[in-house]
Amino acid sequence: MLKLTFLTKVSYGIGQMSQGVKDTAFQSFVVFYFSQVLGMPAVMAGFAALIALIVDAVTDPLMGDISDNWQSKWGRRHPFMIAAVIPFPLALYMLFSPPEGLNQDSLFLWLLGWSIVVRVMLTLFNVPHNALGAELSSDYQERTKIVSYRTFLGYVGGIALSVIALNTFFKVSEQNPYGMLNPAGYSDLGLLAAVIAFVAMIICIVGTKNVIPFLPKPAKSEKKVDFKRSFKAFFEALKLAPFRAVFTVQVLSMIAGGAGTTFLLYTGSYFFALSTAEISVLTLTIVVGLIPATIIAPVLSKKIDKMPSLVWCLLLATLVSFSPIILRLFNIMPENGSALIMPILFSTYVVGYSLFIAGGIVIGSMLADVADLHETNTGKRQEGLFFAANSFAQKAAYGVGALIAGIGLDVIAFPKQVAPSMVSADDLFNLGLIAGPLPMAIYLIAVFFATKYDLNKDKHTQICAVLSEQRAK
């Protein structure tokens, strides 16, 4: 088994910052920017995200299969990670820098075109990167620790982007009394996201190149690119009950998370009437929640195994995270402006994020185990295939989630380009209805499907024994 150093694990995990800054930029800022700042209907932003998601439905499994079967002196994964280093950051910057004077149709095309480029370039890096994590260890518990590094550092990248942007580019001033409506700040946001992603990718590639000689290699008889094989393999993987369960959970929870995150600026700015500085403080709850999350996931999965860990993490996170909105709808929460608002929001967000992130770590570990199960049936190492599904599910968070949020905002006819003081009580109540119960219900459905995952530690031990026999032949 490959012996991993701390530096290798950290270098590998830093690569996830590219996903982190993209998720923060898309889920927290894109719909708000194009809708509230530039005046484009929110549903149009949602449809742009959905169309880009359809592109992902093709590119993600294709990239997973190609990286599984690629042969080069840089191994299976690194060539594609290297290829994304420049185009991905560039596309992130361009997304948030549309020319002035574009009409709504032109804005839509700008958003759609650069969203597709961002997502395809992220696929080029992220699918091989996630698959690489599954190859670094075959140990049942060590895999959870590796995913913990990746998850922790991915969130750090996204949080850094959010905190710096909210306290610098969108800072309240005389020229911009409501900072989030400052158009110039979004171009700076895109540039910062691009810089963080570029540096993270370089560190990851350089820091993990030493493991390339020790990683599994593809069968020399396989074609490097085979479109038919790519999608046939994906549908074969769906025949595995554990994969169907974890894939469904990932898609549903990410869609719910995408909708919830899209609503975050709306609920913070309007529903709870928070300042930009207070919203910035709330983004730090992810940082606080990351530390217990990286402890909760390995400890829980060791004590009660992975499926029960995932179920409890998702269930408790859902109930805690949405409690402030639900309590406000029933007039139980303190009034806006109360000194209790921030402590309540901060504490519930910390607990919610801790459990949601812990659940995500468990899912990443589950996928590596499912890849082992798949190998016993096919004789092939196809981590890229399974983490392509993971990548697709993560990007569905913005695609379908943003569409749901956009449709909801248009259905309730939420006012655009207005300060919080100009929004009526009825509009705020309607915002709470779509920002709370809607994503909450989707999460609860995900909890149900999580109970269907049946690949436990004992079964994985048996799988490893079979793999050892197969590889010895």
N, C-alpha and C positions, 0 to 999 in steps of 0.2 A: 504494500500500500504506500502511496506517495506521502512522504512526511512534509506537512505544510508548516512554514514558519509564520510567525505573527505578521511580519512584513508582507508576505505573499497574500495572506487573508485580507489585510487592510487594503493593499493595492487592488486586489480583486473587487472588494466592496466599494471602493471609491468610484469604480466604473458606473455604479448604479446611480450616481449623482446626475448623469445625463438623463435618465428616466425621471429622477426627482424634479429637476428644474423644468422639464417638459410638462410633467403632471401639474405642478404648481402654476406654471404659466397658462396652461390650457384650462384647467378646472377652475382656477380662482379668478383669472383675469380676462380671458378671451371673450366670453359672452358679455361680461360687464363692459368691456372696452368697446366692442363693436355695437352693442345695444345702447347702453346708457350714455356713452361718451360720443360715439359717432352716429347714433340714431337709427341704426339698422334694426328691423324687427327681430326680437329674440328668437323667434321660430326659424328665421332664415339662418341664423348662426347655428341653431340646432341641426338643421338639414345639411349644412355644410359639414358638420361633424359626422353625421350619419353617412354621407356619401364617402367621406374619407375612410370611415370604418369599413365600408364595403370593399374598398381597395385593400385594406388590411386583411380582409378575409381571404384574399388571394396571396398577398405577399408574405404573410406570416408563416403559413405552412410551407410555402415554397422555400423561404429562407431557412426554415428549420431543417428541411430535407437536404437542401444543398450543403449546408454546413455540416450535416451528419456524414456526407459522402465526399467532401472535398479533400483533395490530396495535395499537400505542398510542404516545403521545408518549414513553414510557419504553422503547420498543423491544420486542423479542421476549422477552428474558430477565429483565430487572430487575423487572417487576411481580410475578413469582412469587417471586423472591428476597426482595422486600420483604414479601410476604405471610407468609413463614415465620419472620420475625425474632422474633416473640413466642411463637407456639405451639410451635416446636421446642424452645427452651430450657426452657419450662414443662414440656413432656412429659418431658424428660430428668430434671428434678428429681423429678417425681411418680413416675417409674419406681422410683427408689431410696428412696421414702418411703412404703412400704405401712403402713397402720394396724396397730397391735399387736393380737395375738390372732386373726389370720386363720388359718383351717385350710388344709390343703394345696390343696383345690379353689379356695378364695378367693384364695390366693396365686397359683395358676396363672392365674386370670382376671385378676388385677391385672397380672401379668407380661405376659400375652398382650395385654390391652387397651392398656396404655401402650407396649408394644413396637411395636404397629401404628401408634399415633399418632406415636411418634418417627420411625419409618421413613417414613411417608407425608409428614410435615412435612419430613424431610430430602430426600425426593424433590422436594418443591416448591422447595427451594433448590438442591440439589446438581446435579440434571440440567440446569437452565438454566445454572448456574454453570460446569459442565464444558464445555457446548456453547459458552459465551461464549469460553472459552480457545481453541477451535479457530477462532473467527472473528477473533481478534486478529491473526493473521498467516497468510499462505498459504505462507510460506517453509518449505522442507523441514527445514532445520536449526533455524531460529528456533522452530519449534513444539516441538521437543524441549527448548529452553531454557525456554519458557513452562511446560511441564509440570514441569520441574525446580523452578521457583519454587513451583508449586502443591503438588507432592509434598513438598518440603522443609518448607514452612510448615504443611502438614497434619500431618506427623509431629511438628513442634514443639509444636503444640497438644495432641496426644495424649500426648506425653512429659511436658509440663508438668503435665497432669492427673495422670498416674501418679506422677511424682516427688513432687509436693506431697502427694498423698493418702497415699502410703506413708510419708512422713516426718512427716506431721502427724496425719491422721485415724486411721491404723493403727499409730501409734508404740507400741512395747512399754512398758507401765507396770505398776505393782503391781496396778491394777484389771484390766488386760488383758495378762496375761503372754504371750499370743499375739495380737498386734495385729490380724491379719487376721480374727479371729473377733469383733471388736468391732462389734455391729450399728449403733451410733450413727454410726460413721464413714461408713457408706454414704450416709446422707442428706446429710452434708456433701460427700461425693464428687459426688452428683447436683447440688447447688447450685453447686459450683465448675465442673462441666462446663457447666451452664446459663449461667453468667456468661461463661466463655471463648467459648462459641458465640455468645452475643448480641453481644458486643463485636466479634468477628471478622466477623460478618455485616454489622454497621453499617459497619465500616471498608471492607469489600469493595464494598458498594453505593455509598457516597459516593465512594470512590476510583476507581471505574470508570464513573461516570455520564457523564464527559466524552467517552467513546468512543462513546456511543449513536448520535449522528448519523452516524457513519462505518461502522456495522455493516450487514451485509446485511439487506434487508427482505423479508418474505414477499410472495407474489403476492396482490394485492388480491381476486382471485376466489375464494381459498380460504376455507373456513369456519374460524372460530377453533377450534371443537370439533367433531370428527367421530370417534366411537368406531370405526366401521368402517374409516375411513382410517388411524387410528392403528395398528391391528394388521395391516392389510393391508401398510402400509409396512414394518413390522418384518419380516414374513415375506419381503417382497421383498428386503430388505437381506440376509437370510440366504442368498439365492441367490448372493451375492458370495462367492467362495471365500476371499479374504483376510479378509473379515469373519467368516466361519464359523471360520476358524483362530484369529484373535485373540480372538474371543468365547469359544471353547472353552478356550483357554489361560487367559484371565482367570477364567472360572468355576472351572476345576479348581485353579488356583493359589490362588485366594481361599478355596476350600473347604478346601484343605490348610492354608493360613495361618490360617483361622478355627479349625480343630481344634487346630493347634499352639499358637495364642495362648490358647485356652481352657484348654489343659493347662499353660500357663506357670506359674500360681500353684501348681498341683499339683506340677509337677516341681521348681520352686524350693523350695517349702516342705517337701515330703515326700521326693522322690527324691534331691535333693542336700542336703537339710537346711539350707537357707540361712535366715538371719534376714531380717526385714522390711527392715532397712537394706541388706543384701546384695542382695536382690531389687531394691530401689530403684536400687542402683548398676548392676545389669544393664540396667534400663530405659534408662539413659543410653547404652548401647551403640548405640541407634538414633540418638541425637544425633551420636555420633562417626561412625557409619556414613553419616549423611546427607551429610556433606561430600564424601567420595570418590564417593558415589553420584551426586551432581549433576555431577560431573566425568566419571565413568565413562560415563554414558549418552550425553551428546553426543559425547564423543571416540570411543567405540566405534562408535556409529552412523555417524559420519563416516568412520572408517577401514575398517570391514568391513560397513557397512550395518546396517539395523535387525533383520532376521530373525536373522542369525548372532549379533548382540549379545544378543538376547533368549534365544536357545538357550544360549549360554555363561553368561550371568548366572544363569539358572534352574538349570542343571545344577551349576555350581560352588557356588552358594548352598545348594542342597539337600544336597550331600555334606558341606559344611563345617558347616552349622547343626546337623545331627542327629548329628554325629560324637560329641559327648560322651555322649549317651544310648546310642548303639550301642556305644561303647567300654565304658561301664559294664555293659551287658548281658553283655559278654564278659569282664568283670572286668579290663579293661585300665586304666580310669580310676583315679586315686588315690582312696583311701577318703574318705568325707565327713569334713569337719573338717581335711583336709590343706590346707596353705598353697598348694598348687598348684591347688585347685579353682577359685577365683575367677579367677586369671589365664587358665586354660584356657577357662572359660565366657565370660569377657569378650572374649577375642581371637576365639574362634569366632563369637560373636554379632555382633561388629563386622564381621567379614568377610562373614558371612551376610547381615546386614541391608544392608550396602553393595550387595551384588549383587542381592538381592531388590528393593530400592528402585530400583536402576538399571533392572532389568527392568520394573518398573511404569512408570517414566518412558518407556521405549521403547514400551510398550503404548499409553500415552496419545497419544504422537506418531503411532503407527500408525493409531489410530482417526481422527485428523484427516485423514490421507492417504486412508483408505478413504472418508471423507465426500466427498472430491473425486472419487474414482472413481464414487461413487454419483450425483453431480451430472451427470457426463457422460452417464449413462444416462437420468436422469429430468428434468434441467434444474432441479432444486430443491436449495436449500441446506437440508440436514436434519441438521445437527450434533447437534441435540437427540435425534434418533432413535438415533444411534450412541452418544452418551454416556449415554442412558437404559439401553442395554445394558451399558455400563460400570458405571453405578450399580447395576444389578441384580446384576451379577457381584460387585461389592464387598460388597453386603449379603448375597449368598449365603455369604460368608465366615462370617458369624455364623449364618445360618439353617441350612444343611446342615452346616457345620463344627461348630457347637455341638451339633446333633443327633447327629452321629457321636461327638463327645466324650462327650455325655451317655449314649448307649447303651453306649459302651465302659466308662465308669466304673461303670455299673450291672451290666454283664456280669461285670466282675471283682469286683463287690460291694465297691468301695473304701469304707472306713469314713467316716462322716460325723460332723461336729462333734467331731473328736478332734484332740489335739495330735500333732505329728510323731513324738514318742517312743512313741506308742501304736500305730503302724502296723507290721505285721509285715514281715519281709524278703520273704516271698512276695507280699504285696500291693504292695510297692515294685517288685518285678521285673515283675509284671503291669502296673503303671502304666507302666513303661518300654516294655513291648511295644506298648501302644496309643498312647503319646505320641511314639514314635520311628518305627518302621517303617511305621506306618499312614499318617500324613501324608506321609512321605518317598516312599512308593510313588505317592501321588496327584500329587505334584510331578513325578515322573519321567514320568508319563503326559502331563502338561502340556508337558514338554520335547519329547516326540514330536510333539504337535500344533503346537508352535511352528515345527517344520521345514516345515510345510505352507504357511506364509505366503509369498507370492511377489510382493508389491508392493514393488519395490526403487526406488532413486533414479532410475534411467533411466526406468522405467515411469511414475514420478510426474512426471518432466519432460514426458513425452509427454502425460500427463493434463492438466497445467497449460496446455500449448499448445492442447489441444482446448477447454478451458474458456475460454481467452482468445478463441478464434474464436467460440464459442457466445455469449459475453457481448457481443461486438462487433456481433452481428446485431440 
